């Protein structure tokens, strides 16, 4: 659940960041994909940490 939320949050933040910097749709898609992957990976580590600490 945290991984999916992180991916969605990362994608929206990445697209917004590219748009605010004047990027074209391809730039927005690339930023969205990159941020989604990064935030999903971060969410995965958080999920593993929570699972092991409980």
C-alpha positions, -999 to +999 in steps of 0.1 A: +000+000+000+028+024+009+046+015-024+015+023-045+010+056-027+046+065-031+045+057-068+014+079-073+028+107-052+061+106-071+044+105-105+023+135-097+052+155-082+075+146-111+049+157-137+042+189-118+079+197-115+085+192-152+055+213-160+066+241-137+100+241-155+083+245-189+087+209-200+069+193-229+046+163-224+075+139-231+095+156-203+066+154-180+062+117-187+099+111-181+100+130-148+068+113-137+082+078-144+115+086-127+100+101-096+074+072-095+102+046-095+122+065-069+093+070-045+081+034-050+115+022-041+116+044-010+081+031-001+093-005-005+122+002+020+098+018+044+074-012+041+102-036+048+114-016+078+079-014+093+074-052+087+106-061+103+102-038+133+068-052+142 
